[in-house]
Amino acid sequence: MTREYLFAGFGGQGLLFSGKVLAYKALIENKFVSWLPSYGPEMRGGTANCSVIVSDTPVGAPIISNPDVLVAMNLPSLDKYESAVKPGGIIIVDSSLISRRVERTDVSVFYVPSTSMATDAGSPTLANMILFGKLLKETDDADSVALEAALGKCISARHKDMYDLNLKAIKIGLAE
């Protein structure tokens, strides 16, 4: 089993963090992993994406041309990567920020108003983790023990107070 994920949006939306949590979760589950962040020169507001490959066998190269799963948090990312998703793949869209519908009919599409949901939950910066929870649900990959351990590894000591909020956001996405 090999699954390729692409998280894409603006810098500052937490996409690299989401990919990192997925990568650590897979490592904890004894999978082979590649995590490749990519971002423009701007820290916030520029383009950002993160490729994650999870496999039962060694990963040969970290580059993804046709992801199985796309998480799009802005319109330019959806426009750029929608056509690249493999037929039968999954596209998860932050429908709070993207008003257009996915044009393809050969993929499963989930519209989650994660930015609005995160704001309503009192954590406006955690829309990425709501989408991450939805991703885990739709890929049947919600092992809570590995997830909680991965989240603990990815949140720095300086931000340890964010652990429970991140977990809450993931659970909101799992329930979506």
Secondary structure, 3 states (H helix, E strand, C coil): CEEEEEEEEECCCCHHHHHHHHHHHHHHCCCEEEEEEEECCCCCCCEEEEEEEEECCCCCCCCCCCCCEEEECCHHHHHHHHHHCCCCCEEEEECCCCCCCCCCCCCEEEEECHHHHHHHCCCHHHHHHHHHHHHHHHCCCCCHHHHHHHHHHHCCHHHHHHHHHHHHHHHHHHHC
